[in-house]
Amino acid sequence: MKMKEIKEQQEQRLNEISKKMGIDYDSLKSLLESVRTKKLLKRNNYHQQKINDVIEKATK
């Protein structure tokens, strides 16, 4: 049960920091998920493509 609470607290803190810094929370969360996937699957291409997608979406 504590792991869920800690995860929720971390997500709330990340959301607060992203709002404070003016960063899109969903983009940041997406990039973090791609890093997690990269570590699990050892795929560099997936992570790089995800970064490119987020940058292109943000610049439009």
ABEGO torsion letter per residue (X at the ends): XAAAAAAAAAAAAAAAAAAAAGBBAAAAAAAAAAAAAAAAAGBAAAAAAAAAAAAAAAAX
